[in-house]
């Protein structure tokens, strides 16, 4: 009988499958730290290394050797269009390019060098640095490159408004909150960068900054945006008339917010922008150079420098809990339940947050803590997604041994569910969408509303540990997921790129919760995945898919996204399908590094869609192994049934 391989897919090579799984498992275990955890580099774009160099010059604490390394990194990722992109092989981004150019010039690059001329020409051809986003203009204002009227009025008195007020810091997301509070201090005090070399970047502007009139724009184009622009005009008149006493009380309240959240050497919010803003705010407030809080905050920033893999750069944050929660499940999927699993679970268990009620308590007072943060330490801001992943890992490893930790995690996850049945990453009901209209919100990432991927992970976790499908947390969660399905059958991926990530997440959740995987809405998702398989057998989505008009853009298949698609299809019962076989063949044949990790230069994750993208260096080591091992396991099984939530 002749078999049409194009339709059925290649026959699986189980010898190659066993060999690659063994090699990948060994390579992943070799990366494990002695205390049991994994941590991989987390890479963004040129923005964070550029901001680090700018911070050093702001403080007059220049590090020539470090800055030379970072400048090399920034130059190495300049794109062919002359500027810098937000993700690998991406489009020109004005704000990333302005910061990269400024950082390179601060580091000593000749503005007439070819790479600087190319960058400058690219900026000017696209409207000049006056088109940069709000956060970039705040940075430029601190260096005196633009007037303070170039940024929206954000009075520090915002710290004093009552909880019912339409705009409060607790209506913002965790990341916005921790970034904005020290920024309010800077906007109130308007300090000037020391910048000992006196480097300017006036050549990046098409018009002299002092002559630019229309700095602020309506971020949404809706009537609400026009209202907030008028409010900004009113505040410009009113703010100078606020009393000194009120301002002093507001500054004090900002310090009272920051101080307990400084988080030791893990920093405010454990994310670079908040940490850097906190350092500058403390300097502006007159903290002595040897003040313990300031000294520790500076050390926290420096700890984000990585030289672990490839070129040195500054990470936006660290990702050890997330990396470990995923890696240990991939190892278990490969059939290894030995010492590496035991030690990693012990490490994770020790990091469970049991005695700190974070900012989430404002919406859910009385809820017992029980989550995990994304980073080594970020007790005020546990991550719902991490908590679900770690809970599944502990349950899979030894449900009896870890019963108490799992129960506390489940209690906290259930308590974090929003009214619409979904889950956000860090906050509850953080969906005051009118706030996206304020001029400050031009980045579109002010809020943390429930999303399909995080909600799917929570449903997966609760279902895996035995919650009945009729339990309100699960039934409401599935109802939310059904409302979030796109018309083409896919689900949006908020924290991973993009519809492949979202669809994989939801299909795993529906399978775990006992949904009939033959129902029409599930089959539409399966059909969507199969339809978007590439000719080489893999799957891929570009970061540009977060713009609606570029929704189906794909430059290349990637190991991570192929793994998600294959895992999603297998959760939907497609283990024997041609699409899955072709995906497995792609993973078996895709090139790998000497370290055992699959080659993957692409950013396949997201911090904030259209604004900030991420490359998890661990994804190309973890997910292909996971997909291959699951395929092998299911092909040897009589039921073809995925037993776990992920």
Buried (B, 14 or more C-beta within 10 A) or exposed (E): EEEEEEEEBBEBBEEBBEEBBEEBBEBBBEBBEEEBBBBBBBBBBBBBBBBBBBBBBBBEEBBEEBBEBBBBBBBEBBBEBBBBBBBBBBBBBBBBBBBBBBBBBBBEBEBEEEBBEBBBEBBBEBEBBBBBBBBBBBBBBBBEBBBBBBBBBBBBBBBBBEEEEEBBBBBBBBBBBBBBBBBBBBBBBEBEBBBEEEBEBEBBBBEEBEEBEEBBEBBBEEEBBEBBBEBBEEBEEEBEEBEEEEBEBBBEBBBEBBEEBBBEBBBBBBBBBBBBBBBBBBBBBEBEEEBEBBBBBBEBBBBBBBEEBEBBBBBBBBBBBBBBBBBBBBBBBBEBBEEBBBBBBBBBBEBBBEEBBBBBBBBBEEBEBBBBBBBBBBBBBBBBBBBBBBBBBBBBBBEEBBEEBBEBBBBBBBBBBBEBBBBBBBBBBBBBEBBBBBBBBBBBBBBBBBBBBBBBBBBBBBBBBEBEBEBEBBBBBBEBBEEBBBEBBBBBBBBBBBBBBBBBBBBBBBBBBEBEBEEEEBEBBBEBBBEBBBEBBBBBBBBBBBEEEEBEBBBBBBBBBBBBBBBBBBBBBBBEBBBBBBBBBBBBBBEBEEEBBBEBEBBBBBBBBBBBBBBBBBBBBBBBBBBBBBBBBBBEEEEEEBEBBB
